[in-house]
Amino acid sequence: MTSVSNHLPTAELQALDAAHHMHPFTTNDELAAKGARVITSGKGVFLRDSEGNEILDAMAGLWCVNMGYGRDELVQAATRQMAELPYYNTFFNTTHTPAIALAAEIAKLAPEGLNHVFFAGSGSEANDTNLRMVRTYWAEKGHPEKSHIISRKNGYHGSSMGSGSMGGMSYMHAQGGMPIPGIHHIGQPDWWAEGGDMSPEEFGLMRAKELETKINELGAENVAAFIAEPVQGAGGVIIPPSTYWPEIQRICEAHNVLIIADEVICGFGRTGNWFGSTTMGIKPHIMTIAKGLSSGYVPIGGSIVCDEIAEVINAVEFNHGYTYSGHPVCAAVALENLRLLQDENVMDHVNNVAAPALRSALEKLAEHPLVGGMNVAGMMASLPLSPDKDKRAKFAMDEGTAGFMCRERCFANNLVMRHVGDRMIISPPLVITPEEIDIFHTRATLALDETYKQLKDNGML
Ligand code: PMP
């Protein structure tokens, strides 16, 4: 039996990691050459690594550790459930109390008319469920040809064949035969990068109208659903102009196209409401959930389904499901996480304390000569780096070069900010305090100063 503990020297852990562990979305040979950072523990908004560094995690892991690290209540919920019933499935006419309670609680929190939950193990799985469910819905209604899905370039819906195909990441589509047939991508509402001289409002409307053009091109009788994140996360925290979602809603209603709101990042408080759909004024038929549902402590995802679709799907055998759909331990932890969010008034903390403090820290960072703007929705934000902020200009070198340099300077200053291209991404635990946001601001300023100097020294600015 291989014995690996946090007490081993970092270099030894890195060598073993490089020898056997294939990392997601990584050039593993490059990583092996420098060695992965070994994270050993977490408390609140801070991570500790094998070298003893205390790192402020302004990404909440991968946008998920909303309650922060080290919450004993979540550990206890898992322990209790493991002792009582560690696993049972929900396939063969059986159920269990964690799945019953969690589905009921989610239905209580979800917007009106969304009262049914199909569980999955992740956001990707849940979006694969959605793809099959909307097609099955229309087929059962006598419209099997109403099967095409429209989504957006640079949207992210997961990494499996179905969800990755619905996502609009060209670098993912370049590998492994994606997108599968029947998926179509329209432009994204990214005014900062693509809006040119248009006002954000004009641009938002123009991008929404691309949906109508695409529906007309395919024929509304062939289009099952439109899927989108209320606020794009992995694409760079792209907040649509105010004109965008109302027009999308109008178009979908006019053409009888279902709306799937991918709430994997936006859900459970990230934008200051329980769901990003509420923040953005969207009335979806299905919402994808994962990540913040369990604060990332255990893997769980799901689809919150409206009454109308559930009525049709529940009338037939839907030949779909996962071994871990509604896993009792994951469901028990998610339920406890939802209790904490409510009992500790986390939404009030976000709206009255954390989000205003984060916004003012970001406003100060946006004055930095390297920062070309600011996108913020509650507790998710991005700072696009730019050589000329007035023109919203891009750098002359490959996209992502400056962003990567900045991410490395963040790490060196004990701060996790992710980069998407040349945008720096911020999505801290929702429970972050104003004092911790001050630490974020100090470290981010240092990282930006160092990146600025590095770019200048290398003749890149
Ligand atoms: N949808 C969105 C909006 C996401 O951000 C993600 C993950 N970043 C997913 C789906 C996929 O979730 P998972 O990685 O749990 O499969």
Residues whose N, C-alpha, C, O or C-beta is under 5 A from the ligand:
A	BS01	PMP	S122 G123 S124 E125 Y156 H157 G158 E229 G233 D262 V264 I265 A290
